[in-house]
Amino acid sequence: MLEEFVNHKTSILDIIADTNSLLSKNSGTGNERLLAVREQLISNHFNLVVLELK
């Protein structure tokens, strides 16, 4: 299970890097939100919200 998480995390980080690279080429700057998500993934910092709908 941990190995699967690491594999998914690595794939997501690769996609973020590719997307940010494409944005940089087109606009000259990267996307701050993408970089923030990248940092959260690297640090394993997540927010969990649980809602109960009635």
PDB file of N, CA, C, O and CB in Angstrom:
ATOM      1  N   MET A   1       0.814  -1.181   0.000  1.00  0.00           N
ATOM      2  CA  MET A   1       0.000   0.000   0.000  1.00  0.00           C
ATOM      3  C   MET A   1       0.871   1.264   0.000  1.00  0.00           C
ATOM      4  O   MET A   1       0.589   2.202  -0.746  1.00  0.00           O
ATOM      5  CB  MET A   1      -0.933  -0.013   1.199  1.00  0.00           C
ATOM      6  N   LEU A   2       1.902   1.299   0.809  1.00  0.00           N
ATOM      7  CA  LEU A   2       2.804   2.455   0.835  1.00  0.00           C
ATOM      8  C   LEU A   2       3.510   2.619  -0.504  1.00  0.00           C
ATOM      9  O   LEU A   2       3.697   3.736  -0.986  1.00  0.00           O
ATOM     10  CB  LEU A   2       3.839   2.307   1.964  1.00  0.00           C
ATOM     11  N   GLU A   3       3.896   1.507  -1.092  1.00  0.00           N
ATOM     12  CA  GLU A   3       4.569   1.565  -2.400  1.00  0.00           C
ATOM     13  C   GLU A   3       3.648   2.162  -3.460  1.00  0.00           C
ATOM     14  O   GLU A   3       4.087   2.934  -4.312  1.00  0.00           O
ATOM     15  CB  GLU A   3       5.031   0.157  -2.836  1.00  0.00           C
ATOM     16  N   GLU A   4       2.374   1.801  -3.399  1.00  0.00           N
ATOM     17  CA  GLU A   4       1.403   2.342  -4.350  1.00  0.00           C
ATOM     18  C   GLU A   4       1.246   3.859  -4.152  1.00  0.00           C
ATOM     19  O   GLU A   4       1.166   4.610  -5.124  1.00  0.00           O
ATOM     20  CB  GLU A   4       0.033   1.631  -4.189  1.00  0.00           C
ATOM     21  N   PHE A   5       1.204   4.296  -2.897  1.00  0.00           N
ATOM     22  CA  PHE A   5       1.126   5.727  -2.599  1.00  0.00           C
ATOM     23  C   PHE A   5       2.337   6.456  -3.167  1.00  0.00           C
ATOM     24  O   PHE A   5       2.194   7.503  -3.798  1.00  0.00           O
ATOM     25  CB  PHE A   5       1.026   5.963  -1.080  1.00  0.00           C
ATOM     26  N   VAL A   6       3.516   5.913  -2.947  1.00  0.00           N
ATOM     27  CA  VAL A   6       4.746   6.539  -3.436  1.00  0.00           C
ATOM     28  C   VAL A   6       4.730   6.611  -4.959  1.00  0.00           C
ATOM     29  O   VAL A   6       5.140   7.620  -5.532  1.00  0.00           O
ATOM     30  CB  VAL A   6       5.988   5.761  -2.949  1.00  0.00           C
ATOM     31  N   ASN A   7       4.268   5.567  -5.613  1.00  0.00           N
ATOM     32  CA  ASN A   7       4.193   5.564  -7.079  1.00  0.00           C
ATOM     33  C   ASN A   7       3.231   6.630  -7.587  1.00  0.00           C
ATOM     34  O   ASN A   7       3.539   7.342  -8.543  1.00  0.00           O
ATOM     35  CB  ASN A   7       3.758   4.186  -7.589  1.00  0.00           C
ATOM     36  N   HIS A   8       2.063   6.744  -6.950  1.00  0.00           N
ATOM     37  CA  HIS A   8       1.096   7.769  -7.359  1.00  0.00           C
ATOM     38  C   HIS A   8       1.647   9.164  -7.092  1.00  0.00           C
ATOM     39  O   HIS A   8       1.502  10.070  -7.913  1.00  0.00           O
ATOM     40  CB  HIS A   8      -0.244   7.577  -6.622  1.00  0.00           C
ATOM     41  N   LYS A   9       2.268   9.321  -5.956  1.00  0.00           N
ATOM     42  CA  LYS A   9       2.844  10.618  -5.596  1.00  0.00           C
ATOM     43  C   LYS A   9       3.912  11.030  -6.614  1.00  0.00           C
ATOM     44  O   LYS A   9       3.952  12.185  -7.039  1.00  0.00           O
ATOM     45  CB  LYS A   9       3.449  10.566  -4.173  1.00  0.00           C
ATOM     46  N   THR A  10       4.759  10.104  -6.996  1.00  0.00           N
ATOM     47  CA  THR A  10       5.797  10.381  -7.985  1.00  0.00           C
ATOM     48  C   THR A  10       5.181  10.761  -9.325  1.00  0.00           C
ATOM     49  O   THR A  10       5.648  11.690  -9.984  1.00  0.00           O
ATOM     50  CB  THR A  10       6.717   9.166  -8.152  1.00  0.00           C
ATOM     51  N   SER A  11       4.142  10.052  -9.727  1.00  0.00           N
ATOM     52  CA  SER A  11       3.455  10.369 -10.987  1.00  0.00           C
ATOM     53  C   SER A  11       2.852  11.768 -10.948  1.00  0.00           C
ATOM     54  O   SER A  11       2.958  12.521 -11.916  1.00  0.00           O
ATOM     55  CB  SER A  11       2.355   9.334 -11.275  1.00  0.00           C
ATOM     56  N   ILE A  12       2.224  12.111  -9.837  1.00  0.00           N
ATOM     57  CA  ILE A  12       1.618  13.434  -9.704  1.00  0.00           C
ATOM     58  C   ILE A  12       2.688  14.513  -9.728  1.00  0.00           C
ATOM     59  O   ILE A  12       2.508  15.548 -10.369  1.00  0.00           O
ATOM     60  CB  ILE A  12       0.797  13.527  -8.411  1.00  0.00           C
ATOM     61  N   LEU A  13       3.795  14.287  -9.040  1.00  0.00           N
ATOM     62  CA  LEU A  13       4.888  15.266  -9.054  1.00  0.00           C
ATOM     63  C   LEU A  13       5.448  15.453 -10.459  1.00  0.00           C
ATOM     64  O   LEU A  13       5.791  16.569 -10.847  1.00  0.00           O
ATOM     65  CB  LEU A  13       6.006  14.830  -8.101  1.00  0.00           C
ATOM     66  N   ASP A  14       5.542  14.372 -11.221  1.00  0.00           N
ATOM     67  CA  ASP A  14       5.998  14.470 -12.614  1.00  0.00           C
ATOM     68  C   ASP A  14       5.025  15.299 -13.456  1.00  0.00           C
ATOM     69  O   ASP A  14       5.445  16.124 -14.268  1.00  0.00           O
ATOM     70  CB  ASP A  14       6.158  13.066 -13.225  1.00  0.00           C
ATOM     71  N   ILE A  15       3.734  15.074 -13.259  1.00  0.00           N
ATOM     72  CA  ILE A  15       2.722  15.819 -14.006  1.00  0.00           C
ATOM     73  C   ILE A  15       2.777  17.303 -13.635  1.00  0.00           C
ATOM     74  O   ILE A  15       2.673  18.166 -14.507  1.00  0.00           O
ATOM     75  CB  ILE A  15       1.310  15.245 -13.733  1.00  0.00           C
ATOM     76  N   ILE A  16       2.940  17.597 -12.352  1.00  0.00           N
ATOM     77  CA  ILE A  16       3.049  18.985 -11.915  1.00  0.00           C
ATOM     78  C   ILE A  16       4.266  19.642 -12.560  1.00  0.00           C
ATOM     79  O   ILE A  16       4.177  20.770 -13.043  1.00  0.00           O
ATOM     80  CB  ILE A  16       3.142  19.068 -10.376  1.00  0.00           C
ATOM     81  N   ALA A  17       5.397  18.946 -12.571  1.00  0.00           N
ATOM     82  CA  ALA A  17       6.612  19.503 -13.172  1.00  0.00           C
ATOM     83  C   ALA A  17       6.413  19.763 -14.662  1.00  0.00           C
ATOM     84  O   ALA A  17       6.808  20.814 -15.166  1.00  0.00           O
ATOM     85  CB  ALA A  17       7.802  18.553 -12.957  1.00  0.00           C
ATOM     86  N   ASP A  18       5.804  18.818 -15.366  1.00  0.00           N
ATOM     87  CA  ASP A  18       5.565  18.983 -16.803  1.00  0.00           C
ATOM     88  C   ASP A  18       4.616  20.143 -17.077  1.00  0.00           C
ATOM     89  O   ASP A  18       4.854  20.950 -17.976  1.00  0.00           O
ATOM     90  CB  ASP A  18       4.996  17.694 -17.401  1.00  0.00           C
ATOM     91  N   THR A  19       3.536  20.223 -16.295  1.00  0.00           N
ATOM     92  CA  THR A  19       2.553  21.287 -16.470  1.00  0.00           C
ATOM     93  C   THR A  19       3.174  22.649 -16.188  1.00  0.00           C
ATOM     94  O   THR A  19       2.966  23.602 -16.938  1.00  0.00           O
ATOM     95  CB  THR A  19       1.345  21.057 -15.558  1.00  0.00           C
ATOM     96  N   ASN A  20       3.934  22.734 -15.107  1.00  0.00           N
ATOM     97  CA  ASN A  20       4.572  24.000 -14.759  1.00  0.00           C
ATOM     98  C   ASN A  20       5.585  24.413 -15.825  1.00  0.00           C
ATOM     99  O   ASN A  20       5.722  25.597 -16.133  1.00  0.00           O
ATOM    100  CB  ASN A  20       5.258  23.894 -13.391  1.00  0.00           C
ATOM    101  N   SER A  21       6.285  23.444 -16.379  1.00  0.00           N
ATOM    102  CA  SER A  21       7.241  23.721 -17.448  1.00  0.00           C
ATOM    103  C   SER A  21       6.534  24.278 -18.682  1.00  0.00           C
ATOM    104  O   SER A  21       7.013  25.233 -19.292  1.00  0.00           O
ATOM    105  CB  SER A  21       8.020  22.450 -17.813  1.00  0.00           C
ATOM    106  N   LEU A  22       5.406  23.690 -19.049  1.00  0.00           N
ATOM    107  CA  LEU A  22       4.642  24.181 -20.194  1.00  0.00           C
ATOM    108  C   LEU A  22       4.125  25.594 -19.946  1.00  0.00           C
ATOM    109  O   LEU A  22       4.164  26.441 -20.839  1.00  0.00           O
ATOM    110  CB  LEU A  22       3.472  23.241 -20.497  1.00  0.00           C
ATOM    111  N   LEU A  23       3.639  25.846 -18.723  1.00  0.00           N
ATOM    112  CA  LEU A  23       3.161  27.183 -18.384  1.00  0.00           C
ATOM    113  C   LEU A  23       4.295  28.194 -18.452  1.00  0.00           C
ATOM    114  O   LEU A  23       4.107  29.315 -18.924  1.00  0.00           O
ATOM    115  CB  LEU A  23       2.529  27.190 -16.988  1.00  0.00           C
ATOM    116  N   SER A  24       5.466  27.799 -17.983  1.00  0.00           N
ATOM    117  CA  SER A  24       6.628  28.697 -17.998  1.00  0.00           C
ATOM    118  C   SER A  24       7.036  29.051 -19.419  1.00  0.00           C
ATOM    119  O   SER A  24       7.391  30.193 -19.710  1.00  0.00           O
ATOM    120  CB  SER A  24       7.808  28.058 -17.264  1.00  0.00           C
ATOM    121  N   LYS A  25       6.981  28.060 -20.300  1.00  0.00           N
ATOM    122  CA  LYS A  25       7.356  28.305 -21.699  1.00  0.00           C
ATOM    123  C   LYS A  25       6.379  29.260 -22.375  1.00  0.00           C
ATOM    124  O   LYS A  25       6.779  30.091 -23.190  1.00  0.00           O
ATOM    125  CB  LYS A  25       7.415  26.983 -22.477  1.00  0.00           C
ATOM    126  N   ASN A  26       5.093  29.140 -22.032  1.00  0.00           N
ATOM    127  CA  ASN A  26       4.071  29.970 -22.674  1.00  0.00           C
ATOM    128  C   ASN A  26       3.975  31.365 -22.078  1.00  0.00           C
ATOM    129  O   ASN A  26       3.786  32.339 -22.808  1.00  0.00           O
ATOM    130  CB  ASN A  26       2.733  29.296 -22.576  1.00  0.00           C
ATOM    131  N   SER A  27       4.104  31.474 -20.755  1.00  0.00           N
ATOM    132  CA  SER A  27       3.882  32.779 -20.135  1.00  0.00           C
ATOM    133  C   SER A  27       5.138  33.365 -19.492  1.00  0.00           C
ATOM    134  O   SER A  27       5.141  34.519 -19.062  1.00  0.00           O
ATOM    135  CB  SER A  27       2.798  32.666 -19.100  1.00  0.00           C
ATOM    136  N   GLY A  28       6.188  32.578 -19.429  1.00  0.00           N
ATOM    137  CA  GLY A  28       7.423  33.066 -18.831  1.00  0.00           C
ATOM    138  C   GLY A  28       7.507  32.864 -17.328  1.00  0.00           C
ATOM    139  O   GLY A  28       8.561  33.073 -16.728  1.00  0.00           O
ATOM    140  N   THR A  29       6.391  32.455 -16.714  1.00  0.00           N
ATOM    141  CA  THR A  29       6.398  32.186 -15.282  1.00  0.00           C
ATOM    142  C   THR A  29       5.654  30.889 -14.993  1.00  0.00           C
ATOM    143  O   THR A  29       4.808  30.454 -15.774  1.00  0.00           O
ATOM    144  CB  THR A  29       5.768  33.356 -14.503  1.00  0.00           C
ATOM    145  N   GLY A  30       5.979  30.288 -13.872  1.00  0.00           N
ATOM    146  CA  GLY A  30       5.280  29.080 -13.454  1.00  0.00           C
ATOM    147  C   GLY A  30       4.002  29.438 -12.715  1.00  0.00           C
ATOM    148  O   GLY A  30       3.671  30.611 -12.542  1.00  0.00           O
ATOM    149  N   ASN A  31       3.306  28.428 -12.292  1.00  0.00           N
ATOM    150  CA  ASN A  31       2.048  28.613 -11.594  1.00  0.00           C
ATOM    151  C   ASN A  31       2.279  28.433 -10.097  1.00  0.00           C
ATOM    152  O   ASN A  31       2.710  27.370  -9.652  1.00  0.00           O
ATOM    153  CB  ASN A  31       0.974  27.623 -12.115  1.00  0.00           C
ATOM    154  N   GLU A  32       1.991  29.474  -9.327  1.00  0.00           N
ATOM    155  CA  GLU A  32       2.245  29.436  -7.883  1.00  0.00           C
ATOM    156  C   GLU A  32       1.429  28.360  -7.181  1.00  0.00           C
ATOM    157  O   GLU A  32       1.916  27.722  -6.248  1.00  0.00           O
ATOM    158  CB  GLU A  32       1.940  30.787  -7.266  1.00  0.00           C
ATOM    159  N   ARG A  33       0.201  28.156  -7.617  1.00  0.00           N
ATOM    160  CA  ARG A  33      -0.650  27.124  -6.983  1.00  0.00           C
ATOM    161  C   ARG A  33      -0.072  25.739  -7.225  1.00  0.00           C
ATOM    162  O   ARG A  33      -0.057  24.906  -6.319  1.00  0.00           O
ATOM    163  CB  ARG A  33      -2.102  27.194  -7.527  1.00  0.00           C
ATOM    164  N   LEU A  34       0.401  25.488  -8.435  1.00  0.00           N
ATOM    165  CA  LEU A  34       1.032  24.193  -8.714  1.00  0.00           C
ATOM    166  C   LEU A  34       2.256  23.977  -7.832  1.00  0.00           C
ATOM    167  O   LEU A  34       2.468  22.881  -7.313  1.00  0.00           O
ATOM    168  CB  LEU A  34       1.429  24.098 -10.194  1.00  0.00           C
ATOM    169  N   LEU A  35       3.053  25.017  -7.665  1.00  0.00           N
ATOM    170  CA  LEU A  35       4.247  24.900  -6.831  1.00  0.00           C
ATOM    171  C   LEU A  35       3.878  24.680  -5.364  1.00  0.00           C
ATOM    172  O   LEU A  35       4.579  23.964  -4.648  1.00  0.00           O
ATOM    173  CB  LEU A  35       5.116  26.152  -6.972  1.00  0.00           C
ATOM    174  N   ALA A  36       2.784  25.291  -4.918  1.00  0.00           N
ATOM    175  CA  ALA A  36       2.325  25.082  -3.546  1.00  0.00           C
ATOM    176  C   ALA A  36       1.860  23.638  -3.339  1.00  0.00           C
ATOM    177  O   ALA A  36       2.159  23.025  -2.314  1.00  0.00           O
ATOM    178  CB  ALA A  36       1.186  26.059  -3.208  1.00  0.00           C
ATOM    179  N   VAL A  37       1.133  23.107  -4.313  1.00  0.00           N
ATOM    180  CA  VAL A  37       0.687  21.708  -4.238  1.00  0.00           C
ATOM    181  C   VAL A  37       1.892  20.774  -4.243  1.00  0.00           C
ATOM    182  O   VAL A  37       1.930  19.784  -3.512  1.00  0.00           O
ATOM    183  CB  VAL A  37      -0.263  21.367  -5.416  1.00  0.00           C
ATOM    184  N   ARG A  38       2.867  21.102  -5.073  1.00  0.00           N
ATOM    185  CA  ARG A  38       4.092  20.297  -5.133  1.00  0.00           C
ATOM    186  C   ARG A  38       4.773  20.250  -3.763  1.00  0.00           C
ATOM    187  O   ARG A  38       5.193  19.185  -3.310  1.00  0.00           O
ATOM    188  CB  ARG A  38       5.063  20.867  -6.193  1.00  0.00           C
ATOM    189  N   GLU A  39       4.878  21.394  -3.117  1.00  0.00           N
ATOM    190  CA  GLU A  39       5.515  21.461  -1.801  1.00  0.00           C
ATOM    191  C   GLU A  39       4.727  20.661  -0.768  1.00  0.00           C
ATOM    192  O   GLU A  39       5.313  20.000   0.089  1.00  0.00           O
ATOM    193  CB  GLU A  39       5.650  22.919  -1.345  1.00  0.00           C
ATOM    194  N   GLN A  40       3.395  20.720  -0.851  1.00  0.00           N
ATOM    195  CA  GLN A  40       2.572  19.935   0.069  1.00  0.00           C
ATOM    196  C   GLN A  40       2.788  18.438  -0.147  1.00  0.00           C
ATOM    197  O   GLN A  40       2.881  17.674   0.814  1.00  0.00           O
ATOM    198  CB  GLN A  40       1.087  20.287  -0.109  1.00  0.00           C
ATOM    199  N   LEU A  41       2.864  18.028  -1.396  1.00  0.00           N
ATOM    200  CA  LEU A  41       3.101  16.606  -1.677  1.00  0.00           C
ATOM    201  C   LEU A  41       4.468  16.158  -1.165  1.00  0.00           C
ATOM    202  O   LEU A  41       4.600  15.087  -0.573  1.00  0.00           O
ATOM    203  CB  LEU A  41       2.995  16.336  -3.183  1.00  0.00           C
ATOM    204  N   ILE A  42       5.463  16.977  -1.397  1.00  0.00           N
ATOM    205  CA  ILE A  42       6.815  16.627  -0.964  1.00  0.00           C
ATOM    206  C   ILE A  42       6.880  16.525   0.560  1.00  0.00           C
ATOM    207  O   ILE A  42       7.530  15.630   1.099  1.00  0.00           O
ATOM    208  CB  ILE A  42       7.833  17.669  -1.475  1.00  0.00           C
ATOM    209  N   SER A  43       6.208  17.439   1.244  1.00  0.00           N
ATOM    210  CA  SER A  43       6.268  17.450   2.710  1.00  0.00           C
ATOM    211  C   SER A  43       5.238  16.518   3.353  1.00  0.00           C
ATOM    212  O   SER A  43       5.197  16.389   4.576  1.00  0.00           O
ATOM    213  CB  SER A  43       6.059  18.862   3.222  1.00  0.00           C
ATOM    214  N   ASN A  44       4.407  15.868   2.530  1.00  0.00           N
ATOM    215  CA  ASN A  44       3.333  14.997   3.022  1.00  0.00           C
ATOM    216  C   ASN A  44       2.378  15.750   3.943  1.00  0.00           C
ATOM    217  O   ASN A  44       1.895  15.205   4.935  1.00  0.00           O
ATOM    218  CB  ASN A  44       3.924  13.792   3.761  1.00  0.00           C
ATOM    219  N   HIS A  45       2.114  17.006   3.604  1.00  0.00           N
ATOM    220  CA  HIS A  45       1.204  17.842   4.379  1.00  0.00           C
ATOM    221  C   HIS A  45      -0.116  17.951   3.633  1.00  0.00           C
ATOM    222  O   HIS A  45      -0.177  18.496   2.530  1.00  0.00           O
ATOM    223  CB  HIS A  45       1.813  19.249   4.639  1.00  0.00           C
ATOM    224  N   PHE A  46      -1.174  17.427   4.248  1.00  0.00           N
ATOM    225  CA  PHE A  46      -2.479  17.446   3.618  1.00  0.00           C
ATOM    226  C   PHE A  46      -3.519  17.954   4.615  1.00  0.00           C
ATOM    227  O   PHE A  46      -3.372  17.791   5.827  1.00  0.00           O
ATOM    228  CB  PHE A  46      -2.856  16.042   3.096  1.00  0.00           C
ATOM    229  N   ASN A  47      -4.557  18.564   4.089  1.00  0.00           N
ATOM    230  CA  ASN A  47      -5.700  18.963   4.906  1.00  0.00           C
ATOM    231  C   ASN A  47      -6.838  18.007   4.585  1.00  0.00           C
ATOM    232  O   ASN A  47      -7.115  17.723   3.420  1.00  0.00           O
ATOM    233  CB  ASN A  47      -6.114  20.462   4.642  1.00  0.00           C
ATOM    234  N   LEU A  48      -7.485  17.520   5.616  1.00  0.00           N
ATOM    235  CA  LEU A  48      -8.606  16.605   5.446  1.00  0.00           C
ATOM    236  C   LEU A  48      -9.854  17.274   5.986  1.00  0.00           C
ATOM    237  O   LEU A  48      -9.880  17.738   7.126  1.00  0.00           O
ATOM    238  CB  LEU A  48      -8.347  15.247   6.159  1.00  0.00           C
ATOM    239  N   VAL A  49     -10.873  17.320   5.170  1.00  0.00           N
ATOM    240  CA  VAL A  49     -12.141  17.895   5.574  1.00  0.00           C
ATOM    241  C   VAL A  49     -13.203  16.812   5.482  1.00  0.00           C
ATOM    242  O   VAL A  49     -13.328  16.136   4.461  1.00  0.00           O
ATOM    243  CB  VAL A  49     -12.511  19.126   4.697  1.00  0.00           C
ATOM    244  N   VAL A  50     -13.965  16.655   6.555  1.00  0.00           N
ATOM    245  CA  VAL A  50     -15.055  15.682   6.576  1.00  0.00           C
ATOM    246  C   VAL A  50     -16.352  16.440   6.791  1.00  0.00           C
ATOM    247  O   VAL A  50     -16.508  17.167   7.772  1.00  0.00           O
ATOM    248  CB  VAL A  50     -14.841  14.599   7.689  1.00  0.00           C
ATOM    249  N   LEU A  51     -17.268  16.266   5.875  1.00  0.00           N
ATOM    250  CA  LEU A  51     -18.576  16.930   5.961  1.00  0.00           C
ATOM    251  C   LEU A  51     -19.655  15.882   6.113  1.00  0.00           C
ATOM    252  O   LEU A  51     -19.615  14.823   5.486  1.00  0.00           O
ATOM    253  CB  LEU A  51     -18.848  17.812   4.711  1.00  0.00           C
ATOM    254  N   GLU A  52     -20.606  16.193   6.945  1.00  0.00           N
ATOM    255  CA  GLU A  52     -21.755  15.303   7.083  1.00  0.00           C
ATOM    256  C   GLU A  52     -22.968  16.047   6.537  1.00  0.00           C
ATOM    257  O   GLU A  52     -23.345  17.099   7.054  1.00  0.00           O
ATOM    258  CB  GLU A  52     -21.974  14.857   8.583  1.00  0.00           C
ATOM    259  N   LEU A  53     -23.560  15.507   5.515  1.00  0.00           N
ATOM    260  CA  LEU A  53     -24.730  16.125   4.908  1.00  0.00           C
ATOM    261  C   LEU A  53     -25.979  15.445   5.459  1.00  0.00           C
ATOM    262  O   LEU A  53     -26.067  14.219   5.525  1.00  0.00           O
ATOM    263  CB  LEU A  53     -24.678  16.027   3.351  1.00  0.00           C
ATOM    264  N   LYS A  54     -26.927  16.266   5.846  1.00  0.00           N
ATOM    265  CA  LYS A  54     -28.181  15.709   6.396  1.00  0.00           C
ATOM    266  C   LYS A  54     -29.334  16.087   5.534  1.00  0.00           C
ATOM    267  O   LYS A  54     -30.471  15.717   5.827  1.00  0.00           O
ATOM    268  CB  LYS A  54     -28.428  16.188   7.825  1.00  0.00           C
TER     269      LYS A  54
END
